[in-house]
Amino acid sequence: DKNGKVIGQMTNKPADEPQKDTGNWTVKADGTVCATWDHWNSNKPICVALYKLTNGLLLVNEESKKFESLILKDDIKSGNQMN
């Protein structure tokens, strides 16, 4: 949300991680987006660069420089995603 809160859910979760988590997001001066989850990734930030595509957004992990995720425009919704 606009207050820096984030909600996530894994499709295929590791055995030692919860299926859902909450956390906080921030944006660095260079535009990199970082999420720090309450449980996932040992509460260390995961930072990604976002690349605009014709039909979505490509997320590349800042540290590993590898594919992180893809968000299709059809899946992007404005507003409160908790409802």
PDB file with one MODEL, atoms N, CA, C and O in Angstrom:
MODEL        1
ATOM      1  N   ASP A   1       0.834  -1.190   0.000  1.00  0.00           N
ATOM      2  CA  ASP A   1       0.000   0.000   0.000  1.00  0.00           C
ATOM      3  C   ASP A   1       0.874   1.247   0.000  1.00  0.00           C
ATOM      4  O   ASP A   1       2.101   1.153   0.051  1.00  0.00           O
ATOM      5  N   LYS A   2       0.237   2.420  -0.058  1.00  0.00           N
ATOM      6  CA  LYS A   2       0.985   3.677  -0.134  1.00  0.00           C
ATOM      7  C   LYS A   2       1.743   4.004   1.150  1.00  0.00           C
ATOM      8  O   LYS A   2       2.564   4.921   1.162  1.00  0.00           O
ATOM      9  N   ASN A   3       1.479   3.266   2.233  1.00  0.00           N
ATOM     10  CA  ASN A   3       2.175   3.480   3.501  1.00  0.00           C
ATOM     11  C   ASN A   3       3.383   2.567   3.668  1.00  0.00           C
ATOM     12  O   ASN A   3       3.979   2.524   4.745  1.00  0.00           O
ATOM     13  N   GLY A   4       3.754   1.835   2.614  1.00  0.00           N
ATOM     14  CA  GLY A   4       4.945   0.999   2.663  1.00  0.00           C
ATOM     15  C   GLY A   4       4.715  -0.409   3.181  1.00  0.00           C
ATOM     16  O   GLY A   4       5.679  -1.108   3.493  1.00  0.00           O
ATOM     17  N   LYS A   5       3.471  -0.844   3.280  1.00  0.00           N
ATOM     18  CA  LYS A   5       3.164  -2.210   3.737  1.00  0.00           C
ATOM     19  C   LYS A   5       2.979  -3.112   2.521  1.00  0.00           C
ATOM     20  O   LYS A   5       2.504  -2.668   1.476  1.00  0.00           O
ATOM     21  N   VAL A   6       3.359  -4.382   2.666  1.00  0.00           N
ATOM     22  CA  VAL A   6       3.246  -5.330   1.566  1.00  0.00           C
ATOM     23  C   VAL A   6       2.757  -6.675   2.101  1.00  0.00           C
ATOM     24  O   VAL A   6       3.072  -7.064   3.226  1.00  0.00           O
ATOM     25  N   ILE A   7       1.982  -7.376   1.277  1.00  0.00           N
ATOM     26  CA  ILE A   7       1.472  -8.704   1.607  1.00  0.00           C
ATOM     27  C   ILE A   7       1.912  -9.633   0.486  1.00  0.00           C
ATOM     28  O   ILE A   7       1.787  -9.283  -0.687  1.00  0.00           O
ATOM     29  N   GLY A   8       2.424 -10.809   0.825  1.00  0.00           N
ATOM     30  CA  GLY A   8       2.858 -11.752  -0.190  1.00  0.00           C
ATOM     31  C   GLY A   8       2.379 -13.161   0.098  1.00  0.00           C
ATOM     32  O   GLY A   8       2.061 -13.517   1.232  1.00  0.00           O
ATOM     33  N   GLN A   9       2.337 -13.955  -0.969  1.00  0.00           N
ATOM     34  CA  GLN A   9       1.947 -15.357  -0.835  1.00  0.00           C
ATOM     35  C   GLN A   9       2.773 -16.172  -1.814  1.00  0.00           C
ATOM     36  O   GLN A   9       2.874 -15.818  -2.989  1.00  0.00           O
ATOM     37  N   MET A  10       3.369 -17.268  -1.335  1.00  0.00           N
ATOM     38  CA  MET A  10       4.148 -18.161  -2.187  1.00  0.00           C
ATOM     39  C   MET A  10       3.253 -19.251  -2.760  1.00  0.00           C
ATOM     40  O   MET A  10       2.393 -19.792  -2.065  1.00  0.00           O
ATOM     41  N   THR A  11       3.462 -19.564  -4.021  1.00  0.00           N
ATOM     42  CA  THR A  11       2.748 -20.667  -4.638  1.00  0.00           C
ATOM     43  C   THR A  11       3.348 -21.991  -4.176  1.00  0.00           C
ATOM     44  O   THR A  11       2.628 -22.886  -3.732  1.00  0.00           O
ATOM     45  N   ASN A  12       4.662 -22.109  -4.282  1.00  0.00           N
ATOM     46  CA  ASN A  12       5.388 -23.311  -3.842  1.00  0.00           C
ATOM     47  C   ASN A  12       6.372 -22.886  -2.765  1.00  0.00           C
ATOM     48  O   ASN A  12       7.486 -22.456  -3.064  1.00  0.00           O
ATOM     49  N   LYS A  13       5.958 -23.009  -1.522  1.00  0.00           N
ATOM     50  CA  LYS A  13       6.788 -22.507  -0.427  1.00  0.00           C
ATOM     51  C   LYS A  13       7.785 -23.563   0.051  1.00  0.00           C
ATOM     52  O   LYS A  13       7.494 -24.758   0.000  1.00  0.00           O
ATOM     53  N   PRO A  14       8.963 -23.127   0.519  1.00  0.00           N
ATOM     54  CA  PRO A  14       9.892 -24.052   1.168  1.00  0.00           C
ATOM     55  C   PRO A  14       9.271 -24.589   2.459  1.00  0.00           C
ATOM     56  O   PRO A  14       8.419 -23.928   3.053  1.00  0.00           O
ATOM     57  N   ALA A  15       9.682 -25.766   2.895  1.00  0.00           N
ATOM     58  CA  ALA A  15       9.097 -26.424   4.074  1.00  0.00           C
ATOM     59  C   ALA A  15       9.210 -25.573   5.336  1.00  0.00           C
ATOM     60  O   ALA A  15       8.337 -25.644   6.201  1.00  0.00           O
ATOM     61  N   ASP A  16      10.265 -24.774   5.457  1.00  0.00           N
ATOM     62  CA  ASP A  16      10.492 -24.015   6.697  1.00  0.00           C
ATOM     63  C   ASP A  16       9.969 -22.580   6.646  1.00  0.00           C
ATOM     64  O   ASP A  16      10.270 -21.789   7.539  1.00  0.00           O
ATOM     65  N   GLU A  17       9.196 -22.230   5.626  1.00  0.00           N
ATOM     66  CA  GLU A  17       8.679 -20.869   5.481  1.00  0.00           C
ATOM     67  C   GLU A  17       7.148 -20.873   5.488  1.00  0.00           C
ATOM     68  O   GLU A  17       6.531 -21.830   5.020  1.00  0.00           O
ATOM     69  N   PRO A  18       6.525 -19.803   6.018  1.00  0.00           N
ATOM     70  CA  PRO A  18       5.060 -19.715   5.951  1.00  0.00           C
ATOM     71  C   PRO A  18       4.606 -19.426   4.518  1.00  0.00           C
ATOM     72  O   PRO A  18       5.342 -18.823   3.737  1.00  0.00           O
ATOM     73  N   GLN A  19       3.403 -19.856   4.184  1.00  0.00           N
ATOM     74  CA  GLN A  19       2.828 -19.637   2.851  1.00  0.00           C
ATOM     75  C   GLN A  19       2.619 -18.144   2.573  1.00  0.00           C
ATOM     76  O   GLN A  19       2.853 -17.679   1.457  1.00  0.00           O
ATOM     77  N   LYS A  20       2.178 -17.393   3.592  1.00  0.00           N
ATOM     78  CA  LYS A  20       1.911 -15.957   3.447  1.00  0.00           C
ATOM     79  C   LYS A  20       2.794 -15.183   4.419  1.00  0.00           C
ATOM     80  O   LYS A  20       3.198 -15.697   5.462  1.00  0.00           O
ATOM     81  N   ASP A  21       3.085 -13.935   4.054  1.00  0.00           N
ATOM     82  CA  ASP A  21       3.878 -13.080   4.935  1.00  0.00           C
ATOM     83  C   ASP A  21       3.493 -11.621   4.683  1.00  0.00           C
ATOM     84  O   ASP A  21       2.901 -11.288   3.656  1.00  0.00           O
ATOM     85  N   THR A  22       3.837 -10.774   5.628  1.00  0.00           N
ATOM     86  CA  THR A  22       3.654  -9.338   5.496  1.00  0.00           C
ATOM     87  C   THR A  22       5.005  -8.676   5.733  1.00  0.00           C
ATOM     88  O   THR A  22       5.923  -9.297   6.269  1.00  0.00           O
ATOM     89  N   GLY A  23       5.121  -7.430   5.339  1.00  0.00           N
ATOM     90  CA  GLY A  23       6.378  -6.729   5.537  1.00  0.00           C
ATOM     91  C   GLY A  23       6.248  -5.283   5.101  1.00  0.00           C
ATOM     92  O   GLY A  23       5.156  -4.714   5.070  1.00  0.00           O
ATOM     93  N   ASN A  24       7.390  -4.705   4.765  1.00  0.00           N
ATOM     94  CA  ASN A  24       7.466  -3.300   4.369  1.00  0.00           C
ATOM     95  C   ASN A  24       8.255  -3.173   3.072  1.00  0.00           C
ATOM     96  O   ASN A  24       9.165  -3.958   2.806  1.00  0.00           O
ATOM     97  N   TRP A  25       7.895  -2.174   2.271  1.00  0.00           N
ATOM     98  CA  TRP A  25       8.650  -1.898   1.062  1.00  0.00           C
ATOM     99  C   TRP A  25       9.181  -0.471   1.090  1.00  0.00           C
ATOM    100  O   TRP A  25       8.599   0.421   1.707  1.00  0.00           O
ATOM    101  N   THR A  26      10.300  -0.287   0.406  1.00  0.00           N
ATOM    102  CA  THR A  26      10.906   1.035   0.266  1.00  0.00           C
ATOM    103  C   THR A  26      11.443   1.157  -1.160  1.00  0.00           C
ATOM    104  O   THR A  26      11.605   0.155  -1.857  1.00  0.00           O
ATOM    105  N   VAL A  27      11.714   2.375  -1.580  1.00  0.00           N
ATOM    106  CA  VAL A  27      12.321   2.628  -2.881  1.00  0.00           C
ATOM    107  C   VAL A  27      13.611   3.407  -2.643  1.00  0.00           C
ATOM    108  O   VAL A  27      13.602   4.458  -2.001  1.00  0.00           O
ATOM    109  N   LYS A  28      14.725   2.881  -3.166  1.00  0.00           N
ATOM    110  CA  LYS A  28      16.011   3.565  -3.045  1.00  0.00           C
ATOM    111  C   LYS A  28      16.072   4.737  -4.025  1.00  0.00           C
ATOM    112  O   LYS A  28      15.247   4.844  -4.932  1.00  0.00           O
ATOM    113  N   ALA A  29      17.050   5.605  -3.832  1.00  0.00           N
ATOM    114  CA  ALA A  29      17.223   6.784  -4.688  1.00  0.00           C
ATOM    115  C   ALA A  29      17.391   6.404  -6.160  1.00  0.00           C
ATOM    116  O   ALA A  29      17.018   7.178  -7.041  1.00  0.00           O
ATOM    117  N   ASP A  30      17.951   5.217  -6.437  1.00  0.00           N
ATOM    118  CA  ASP A  30      18.168   4.788  -7.824  1.00  0.00           C
ATOM    119  C   ASP A  30      16.939   4.112  -8.430  1.00  0.00           C
ATOM    120  O   ASP A  30      16.985   3.663  -9.575  1.00  0.00           O
ATOM    121  N   GLY A  31      15.835   4.035  -7.672  1.00  0.00           N
ATOM    122  CA  GLY A  31      14.609   3.426  -8.169  1.00  0.00           C
ATOM    123  C   GLY A  31      14.450   1.955  -7.833  1.00  0.00           C
ATOM    124  O   GLY A  31      13.412   1.366  -8.138  1.00  0.00           O
ATOM    125  N   THR A  32      15.445   1.352  -7.218  1.00  0.00           N
ATOM    126  CA  THR A  32      15.363  -0.047  -6.800  1.00  0.00           C
ATOM    127  C   THR A  32      14.315  -0.188  -5.700  1.00  0.00           C
ATOM    128  O   THR A  32      14.287   0.601  -4.755  1.00  0.00           O
ATOM    129  N   VAL A  33      13.452  -1.200  -5.827  1.00  0.00           N
ATOM    130  CA  VAL A  33      12.400  -1.452  -4.839  1.00  0.00           C
ATOM    131  C   VAL A  33      12.858  -2.582  -3.921  1.00  0.00           C
ATOM    132  O   VAL A  33      13.298  -3.629  -4.394  1.00  0.00           O
ATOM    133  N   CYS A  34      12.753  -2.370  -2.606  1.00  0.00           N
ATOM    134  CA  CYS A  34      13.162  -3.375  -1.629  1.00  0.00           C
ATOM    135  C   CYS A  34      11.979  -3.764  -0.741  1.00  0.00           C
ATOM    136  O   CYS A  34      11.196  -2.912  -0.322  1.00  0.00           O
ATOM    137  N   ALA A  35      11.863  -5.055  -0.463  1.00  0.00           N
ATOM    138  CA  ALA A  35      10.844  -5.560   0.462  1.00  0.00           C
ATOM    139  C   ALA A  35      11.554  -6.297   1.589  1.00  0.00           C
ATOM    140  O   ALA A  35      12.426  -7.130   1.345  1.00  0.00           O
ATOM    141  N   THR A  36      11.179  -5.987   2.809  1.00  0.00           N
ATOM    142  CA  THR A  36      11.677  -6.700   3.981  1.00  0.00           C
ATOM    143  C   THR A  36      10.476  -7.403   4.591  1.00  0.00           C
ATOM    144  O   THR A  36       9.544  -6.761   5.074  1.00  0.00           O
ATOM    145  N   TRP A  37      10.510  -8.729   4.563  1.00  0.00           N
ATOM    146  CA  TRP A  37       9.392  -9.540   5.037  1.00  0.00           C
ATOM    147  C   TRP A  37       9.549  -9.867   6.510  1.00  0.00           C
ATOM    148  O   TRP A  37      10.671  -9.985   7.002  1.00  0.00           O
ATOM    149  N   ASP A  38       8.439 -10.013   7.218  1.00  0.00           N
ATOM    150  CA  ASP A  38       8.475 -10.331   8.650  1.00  0.00           C
ATOM    151  C   ASP A  38       9.091 -11.706   8.914  1.00  0.00           C
ATOM    152  O   ASP A  38       9.731 -11.904   9.947  1.00  0.00           O
ATOM    153  N   HIS A  39       8.906 -12.666   7.986  1.00  0.00           N
ATOM    154  CA  HIS A  39       9.425 -14.026   8.190  1.00  0.00           C
ATOM    155  C   HIS A  39      10.342 -14.482   7.061  1.00  0.00           C
ATOM    156  O   HIS A  39      11.382 -15.087   7.322  1.00  0.00           O
ATOM    157  N   TRP A  40       9.977 -14.206   5.818  1.00  0.00           N
ATOM    158  CA  TRP A  40      10.756 -14.685   4.679  1.00  0.00           C
ATOM    159  C   TRP A  40      12.133 -14.031   4.623  1.00  0.00           C
ATOM    160  O   TRP A  40      12.323 -12.900   5.070  1.00  0.00           O
ATOM    161  N   ASN A  41      13.081 -14.766   4.068  1.00  0.00           N
ATOM    162  CA  ASN A  41      14.450 -14.276   3.832  1.00  0.00           C
ATOM    163  C   ASN A  41      15.128 -13.780   5.111  1.00  0.00           C
ATOM    164  O   ASN A  41      15.940 -12.856   5.074  1.00  0.00           O
ATOM    165  N   SER A  42      14.786 -14.402   6.238  1.00  0.00           N
ATOM    166  CA  SER A  42      15.403 -14.066   7.540  1.00  0.00           C
ATOM    167  C   SER A  42      15.309 -12.578   7.852  1.00  0.00           C
ATOM    168  O   SER A  42      16.207 -12.017   8.480  1.00  0.00           O
ATOM    169  N   ASN A  43      14.224 -11.935   7.417  1.00  0.00           N
ATOM    170  CA  ASN A  43      13.958 -10.520   7.673  1.00  0.00           C
ATOM    171  C   ASN A  43      15.005  -9.596   7.053  1.00  0.00           C
ATOM    172  O   ASN A  43      15.173  -8.461   7.499  1.00  0.00           O
ATOM    173  N   LYS A  44      15.723 -10.087   6.005  1.00  0.00           N
ATOM    174  CA  LYS A  44      16.680  -9.254   5.265  1.00  0.00           C
ATOM    175  C   LYS A  44      15.992  -8.741   4.002  1.00  0.00           C
ATOM    176  O   LYS A  44      15.185  -9.459   3.412  1.00  0.00           O
ATOM    177  N   PRO A  45      16.293  -7.521   3.577  1.00  0.00           N
ATOM    178  CA  PRO A  45      15.621  -6.972   2.397  1.00  0.00           C
ATOM    179  C   PRO A  45      15.946  -7.751   1.121  1.00  0.00           C
ATOM    180  O   PRO A  45      17.059  -8.241   0.935  1.00  0.00           O
ATOM    181  N   ILE A  46      14.947  -7.849   0.258  1.00  0.00           N
ATOM    182  CA  ILE A  46      15.122  -8.364  -1.090  1.00  0.00           C
ATOM    183  C   ILE A  46      14.871  -7.179  -2.010  1.00  0.00           C
ATOM    184  O   ILE A  46      13.785  -6.600  -2.002  1.00  0.00           O
ATOM    185  N   CYS A  47      15.873  -6.818  -2.801  1.00  0.00           N
ATOM    186  CA  CYS A  47      15.770  -5.626  -3.640  1.00  0.00           C
ATOM    187  C   CYS A  47      15.756  -6.016  -5.116  1.00  0.00           C
ATOM    188  O   CYS A  47      16.512  -6.884  -5.552  1.00  0.00           O
ATOM    189  N   VAL A  48      14.875  -5.352  -5.879  1.00  0.00           N
ATOM    190  CA  VAL A  48      14.736  -5.656  -7.298  1.00  0.00           C
ATOM    191  C   VAL A  48      14.710  -4.374  -8.121  1.00  0.00           C
ATOM    192  O   VAL A  48      14.253  -3.324  -7.671  1.00  0.00           O
ATOM    193  N   ALA A  49      15.218  -4.501  -9.345  1.00  0.00           N
ATOM    194  CA  ALA A  49      15.061  -3.449 -10.341  1.00  0.00           C
ATOM    195  C   ALA A  49      13.839  -3.811 -11.167  1.00  0.00           C
ATOM    196  O   ALA A  49      13.653  -4.977 -11.516  1.00  0.00           O
ATOM    197  N   LEU A  50      13.004  -2.830 -11.483  1.00  0.00           N
ATOM    198  CA  LEU A  50      11.802  -3.056 -12.279  1.00  0.00           C
ATOM    199  C   LEU A  50      12.032  -2.537 -13.694  1.00  0.00           C
ATOM    200  O   LEU A  50      12.529  -1.428 -13.893  1.00  0.00           O
ATOM    201  N   TYR A  51      11.661  -3.359 -14.667  1.00  0.00           N
ATOM    202  CA  TYR A  51      11.779  -2.992 -16.071  1.00  0.00           C
ATOM    203  C   TYR A  51      10.395  -3.048 -16.699  1.00  0.00           C
ATOM    204  O   TYR A  51       9.713  -4.070 -16.624  1.00  0.00           O
ATOM    205  N   LYS A  52       9.983  -1.946 -17.320  1.00  0.00           N
ATOM    206  CA  LYS A  52       8.662  -1.874 -17.939  1.00  0.00           C
ATOM    207  C   LYS A  52       8.696  -2.627 -19.265  1.00  0.00           C
ATOM    208  O   LYS A  52       9.558  -2.384 -20.110  1.00  0.00           O
ATOM    209  N   LEU A  53       7.750  -3.539 -19.434  1.00  0.00           N
ATOM    210  CA  LEU A  53       7.581  -4.286 -20.668  1.00  0.00           C
ATOM    211  C   LEU A  53       6.282  -3.831 -21.335  1.00  0.00           C
ATOM    212  O   LEU A  53       5.519  -3.071 -20.739  1.00  0.00           O
ATOM    213  N   THR A  54       6.028  -4.276 -22.535  1.00  0.00           N
ATOM    214  CA  THR A  54       4.803  -3.914 -23.237  1.00  0.00           C
ATOM    215  C   THR A  54       3.570  -4.310 -22.441  1.00  0.00           C
ATOM    216  O   THR A  54       2.611  -3.543 -22.354  1.00  0.00           O
ATOM    217  N   ASN A  55       3.592  -5.515 -21.856  1.00  0.00           N
ATOM    218  CA  ASN A  55       2.415  -6.015 -21.141  1.00  0.00           C
ATOM    219  C   ASN A  55       2.716  -6.348 -19.680  1.00  0.00           C
ATOM    220  O   ASN A  55       2.076  -7.238 -19.120  1.00  0.00           O
ATOM    221  N   GLY A  56       3.660  -5.670 -19.054  1.00  0.00           N
ATOM    222  CA  GLY A  56       3.918  -5.964 -17.651  1.00  0.00           C
ATOM    223  C   GLY A  56       5.197  -5.362 -17.125  1.00  0.00           C
ATOM    224  O   GLY A  56       5.770  -4.446 -17.717  1.00  0.00           O
ATOM    225  N   LEU A  57       5.634  -5.896 -15.996  1.00  0.00           N
ATOM    226  CA  LEU A  57       6.858  -5.467 -15.333  1.00  0.00           C
ATOM    227  C   LEU A  57       7.751  -6.682 -15.084  1.00  0.00           C
ATOM    228  O   LEU A  57       7.274  -7.720 -14.625  1.00  0.00           O
ATOM    229  N   LEU A  58       9.034  -6.555 -15.383  1.00  0.00           N
ATOM    230  CA  LEU A  58      10.022  -7.591 -15.125  1.00  0.00           C
ATOM    231  C   LEU A  58      10.801  -7.177 -13.888  1.00  0.00           C
ATOM    232  O   LEU A  58      11.273  -6.042 -13.810  1.00  0.00           O
ATOM    233  N   LEU A  59      10.947  -8.081 -12.912  1.00  0.00           N
ATOM    234  CA  LEU A  59      11.697  -7.808 -11.696  1.00  0.00           C
ATOM    235  C   LEU A  59      12.979  -8.620 -11.709  1.00  0.00           C
ATOM    236  O   LEU A  59      12.946  -9.843 -11.852  1.00  0.00           O
ATOM    237  N   VAL A  60      14.122  -7.935 -11.557  1.00  0.00           N
ATOM    238  CA  VAL A  60      15.433  -8.572 -11.548  1.00  0.00           C
ATOM    239  C   VAL A  60      16.066  -8.321 -10.187  1.00  0.00           C
ATOM    240  O   VAL A  60      16.145  -7.180  -9.731  1.00  0.00           O
ATOM    241  N   ASN A  61      16.521  -9.403  -9.535  1.00  0.00           N
ATOM    242  CA  ASN A  61      17.138  -9.310  -8.217  1.00  0.00           C
ATOM    243  C   ASN A  61      18.395  -8.451  -8.291  1.00  0.00           C
ATOM    244  O   ASN A  61      19.273  -8.699  -9.116  1.00  0.00           O
ATOM    245  N   GLU A  62      18.479  -7.447  -7.432  1.00  0.00           N
ATOM    246  CA  GLU A  62      19.602  -6.516  -7.436  1.00  0.00           C
ATOM    247  C   GLU A  62      20.919  -7.216  -7.094  1.00  0.00           C
ATOM    248  O   GLU A  62      21.958  -6.902  -7.676  1.00  0.00           O
ATOM    249  N   GLU A  63      20.878  -8.147  -6.169  1.00  0.00           N
ATOM    250  CA  GLU A  63      22.101  -8.806  -5.706  1.00  0.00           C
ATOM    251  C   GLU A  63      22.597  -9.863  -6.696  1.00  0.00           C
ATOM    252  O   GLU A  63      23.765  -9.847  -7.086  1.00  0.00           O
ATOM    253  N   SER A  64      21.718 -10.780  -7.103  1.00  0.00           N
ATOM    254  CA  SER A  64      22.138 -11.887  -7.977  1.00  0.00           C
ATOM    255  C   SER A  64      22.089 -11.530  -9.461  1.00  0.00           C
ATOM    256  O   SER A  64      22.688 -12.221 -10.285  1.00  0.00           O
ATOM    257  N   LYS A  65      21.378 -10.452  -9.806  1.00  0.00           N
ATOM    258  CA  LYS A  65      21.170 -10.029 -11.202  1.00  0.00           C
ATOM    259  C   LYS A  65      20.398 -11.078 -11.999  1.00  0.00           C
ATOM    260  O   LYS A  65      20.534 -11.159 -13.220  1.00  0.00           O
ATOM    261  N   LYS A  66      19.589 -11.879 -11.307  1.00  0.00           N
ATOM    262  CA  LYS A  66      18.799 -12.922 -11.944  1.00  0.00           C
ATOM    263  C   LYS A  66      17.313 -12.597 -11.879  1.00  0.00           C
ATOM    264  O   LYS A  66      16.874 -11.770 -11.081  1.00  0.00           O
ATOM    265  N   PHE A  67      16.548 -13.269 -12.739  1.00  0.00           N
ATOM    266  CA  PHE A  67      15.101 -13.115 -12.783  1.00  0.00           C
ATOM    267  C   PHE A  67      14.505 -13.356 -11.404  1.00  0.00           C
ATOM    268  O   PHE A  67      14.841 -14.336 -10.739  1.00  0.00           O
ATOM    269  N   GLU A  68      13.621 -12.462 -10.976  1.00  0.00           N
ATOM    270  CA  GLU A  68      12.935 -12.605  -9.695  1.00  0.00           C
ATOM    271  C   GLU A  68      11.452 -12.900  -9.918  1.00  0.00           C
ATOM    272  O   GLU A  68      10.903 -13.826  -9.321  1.00  0.00           O
ATOM    273  N   SER A  69      10.804 -12.109 -10.782  1.00  0.00           N
ATOM    274  CA  SER A  69       9.381 -12.294 -11.006  1.00  0.00           C
ATOM    275  C   SER A  69       8.938 -11.504 -12.232  1.00  0.00           C
ATOM    276  O   SER A  69       9.685 -10.688 -12.773  1.00  0.00           O
ATOM    277  N   LEU A  70       7.699 -11.768 -12.655  1.00  0.00           N
ATOM    278  CA  LEU A  70       7.082 -11.055 -13.755  1.00  0.00           C
ATOM    279  C   LEU A  70       5.660 -10.719 -13.340  1.00  0.00           C
ATOM    280  O   LEU A  70       4.939 -11.584 -12.843  1.00  0.00           O
ATOM    281  N   ILE A  71       5.252  -9.482 -13.538  1.00  0.00           N
ATOM    282  CA  ILE A  71       3.893  -9.057 -13.222  1.00  0.00           C
ATOM    283  C   ILE A  71       3.240  -8.627 -14.527  1.00  0.00           C
ATOM    284  O   ILE A  71       3.693  -7.682 -15.172  1.00  0.00           O
ATOM    285  N   LEU A  72       2.178  -9.318 -14.914  1.00  0.00           N
ATOM    286  CA  LEU A  72       1.458  -8.953 -16.126  1.00  0.00           C
ATOM    287  C   LEU A  72       0.487  -7.825 -15.839  1.00  0.00           C
ATOM    288  O   LEU A  72      -0.109  -7.784 -14.762  1.00  0.00           O
ATOM    289  N   LYS A  73       0.316  -6.907 -16.782  1.00  0.00           N
ATOM    290  CA  LYS A  73      -0.570  -5.752 -16.580  1.00  0.00           C
ATOM    291  C   LYS A  73      -1.979  -6.178 -16.194  1.00  0.00           C
ATOM    292  O   LYS A  73      -2.637  -5.492 -15.412  1.00  0.00           O
ATOM    293  N   ASP A  74      -2.451  -7.294 -16.726  1.00  0.00           N
ATOM    294  CA  ASP A  74      -3.793  -7.766 -16.387  1.00  0.00           C
ATOM    295  C   ASP A  74      -3.930  -8.061 -14.896  1.00  0.00           C
ATOM    296  O   ASP A  74      -5.037  -8.027 -14.359  1.00  0.00           O
ATOM    297  N   ASP A  75      -2.795  -8.355 -14.210  1.00  0.00           N
ATOM    298  CA  ASP A  75      -2.816  -8.694 -12.801  1.00  0.00           C
ATOM    299  C   ASP A  75      -2.585  -7.487 -11.887  1.00  0.00           C
ATOM    300  O   ASP A  75      -2.696  -7.613 -10.667  1.00  0.00           O
ATOM    301  N   ILE A  76      -2.272  -6.337 -12.449  1.00  0.00           N
ATOM    302  CA  ILE A  76      -2.008  -5.142 -11.645  1.00  0.00           C
ATOM    303  C   ILE A  76      -3.337  -4.454 -11.348  1.00  0.00           C
ATOM    304  O   ILE A  76      -4.065  -4.064 -12.261  1.00  0.00           O
ATOM    305  N   LYS A  77      -3.641  -4.313 -10.073  1.00  0.00           N
ATOM    306  CA  LYS A  77      -4.902  -3.682  -9.656  1.00  0.00           C
ATOM    307  C   LYS A  77      -4.601  -2.544  -8.695  1.00  0.00           C
ATOM    308  O   LYS A  77      -3.730  -2.667  -7.834  1.00  0.00           O
ATOM    309  N   SER A  78      -5.304  -1.459  -8.837  1.00  0.00           N
ATOM    310  CA  SER A  78      -5.155  -0.330  -7.920  1.00  0.00           C
ATOM    311  C   SER A  78      -5.955  -0.577  -6.660  1.00  0.00           C
ATOM    312  O   SER A  78      -6.945  -1.309  -6.681  1.00  0.00           O
ATOM    313  N   GLY A  79      -5.535   0.028  -5.566  1.00  0.00           N
ATOM    314  CA  GLY A  79      -6.339  -0.004  -4.346  1.00  0.00           C
ATOM    315  C   GLY A  79      -5.882  -1.020  -3.336  1.00  0.00           C
ATOM    316  O   GLY A  79      -4.781  -1.563  -3.426  1.00  0.00           O
ATOM    317  N   ASN A  80      -6.745  -1.271  -2.367  1.00  0.00           N
ATOM    318  CA  ASN A  80      -6.454  -2.137  -1.240  1.00  0.00           C
ATOM    319  C   ASN A  80      -6.557  -3.600  -1.661  1.00  0.00           C
ATOM    320  O   ASN A  80      -7.652  -4.082  -1.950  1.00  0.00           O
ATOM    321  N   GLN A  81      -5.437  -4.308  -1.699  1.00  0.00           N
ATOM    322  CA  GLN A  81      -5.415  -5.701  -2.131  1.00  0.00           C
ATOM    323  C   GLN A  81      -5.796  -6.661  -1.007  1.00  0.00           C
ATOM    324  O   GLN A  81      -5.835  -7.873  -1.224  1.00  0.00           O
ATOM    325  N   MET A  82      -6.076  -6.147   0.182  1.00  0.00           N
ATOM    326  CA  MET A  82      -6.447  -7.005   1.307  1.00  0.00           C
ATOM    327  C   MET A  82      -7.898  -7.453   1.210  1.00  0.00           C
ATOM    328  O   MET A  82      -8.276  -8.432   1.853  1.00  0.00           O
ATOM    329  N   ASN A  83      -8.718  -6.768   0.429  1.00  0.00           N
ATOM    330  CA  ASN A  83     -10.140  -7.110   0.314  1.00  0.00           C
ATOM    331  C   ASN A  83     -10.380  -8.072  -0.821  1.00  0.00           C
ATOM    332  O   ASN A  83     -11.520  -8.469  -1.064  1.00  0.00           O
TER     333      ASN A  83
ENDMDL
END
